Amino acid sequence: MKKLAFILSLLCFSNLFAAATTDDRTQLPGIFQNSYVGVDLAYLDFAYSNADLNAGYSAGQIKNNLIGASVYAGHYFNPYLALQLSYMRPGPWVKFTNVTNNAGATPETATVWLNYLMLTLRPTLPINDRWSVYGEVGPAYVSRYGFTMSNGANIPSVGLIVPDTGVGASYRFSGQWHLEFSADSIWGNAANKQPATYYGEVGAYYLFNPEQAMETGSGSPYIFPLNTIEIGLYNRSVFNWDPTTFFTSVVPIFWNGEVLTQSGDYLMYERNVYHTQRWFSLDWGVDGARWESLYDHDVYYTASIFPEVRFWLLQQPKVALYFNYSAAGPTYLSRSTIDGQATGGHFTFQDFLGFGSYFGAERNFNINLKIIHYSSGNLMPNHNPGIKVPVMLGLGYAF
């Protein structure tokens, strides 16, 4: 799966980079026409019970009902059929509290980590130019990282492929922005004691539509930098602030990490390949970084290719503010063990999110803060601790 993602990213990178050589970046690259990207807030019911523990054990409480989030991308082949790839996870993990057995073993508490990758067909029935209803059906990959307690209770780690089915509705509320509402079920697997997961979602997605590009015309009155060179700096002893918990638990749109960073720096190049008239832009980039871990002071290096989306919160002649997000950038990691923890091999993924600003007479200067994360996104049932860089300061120049 990782090798396939790497190859696809290289192909997309080369195609999009070529598209950026055209004079007008408001013209949608062909591979994105009639495609969409979105994010949903999810309410999940995991249906775990004491029957899922090994014989003789029971929990005082199982926390099954959790808030989570999903990010997704899809493509409409025609108005009636789309193919969608989604990643979903809860904010907190499923929690088994006060687990014991009939023999009076010491009660213990543990969590089950569940992550989902779904590939679904989305048959769609347009009702009018605003509303449509749809179904979803396809395979879901369930990555479960379980636990083994010292008192003998356990839920084993496993990776499973099971069906995912659901129904939903979408409403186009502004231009190419759509609200959507859905109810889905990821089926269980009795042989591995994995119960079904039921979830409802509400969120928004943006549809890249070539007709919209023609309606708005070419060009844009706003500045969208074509190239940016950036350096990044981080040192825990200088700036020790960690907002990661907010974006992994309170607003679960990111990933935490157990391998902590003492310091690091990177060199990054980004190129804009598409932007709308006002609110959205898409870049591709490359970066190389040097890091030092917190505890054993292990030095390691990363090299990444990544996509990046920006949502422009403010556009003024001499200043622009944005929120940026990047996920699943294929990355080479020079060490597979850091601070005594196995990181899952030399191939991993880079993710980051942050806020920043371009400013100056021609808006050539860039400053930003971002959270950086390296891991497989918990898509493998073996434990992947993840590498966390809490807040990175980026300083860039656009040309």
Secondary structure, 3 states (H helix, E strand, C coil): CHHHHHHHHHHHHHHHHHHCCCCCCCCCCHHHCCEEEEEEEEEEECCCCHHHCCCCEEEEEEECEEEEEEEEEEEEEECCEEEEEEEEEECCCEEEEEEEECCCCCCEEEEEEEEEEEEEEEEEEECCCCEEEEEEEEEEEEEEECEECCCCCEECCEEEEEEEEEEEEEEEEECCEEEEEEEEEECCEHHHCECCEEEEEEEEEEEECHHHHHHHCCCCCCCCCCEEEEEEEEECCCCCCCCHHHHHHHCCCCCCCCEEEEEEEEEEEEEEEEECCCCEEEEEEEEEEEEEECCCCCEEEEEEEEEEEEEEEEECCCEEEEEEEEEEEEEEECCCEECCEECCCCEEEEEEEEEEEEECCCCCEEEEEEEEEEECCCCCCCCCCCEEEEEEEEEEEEC
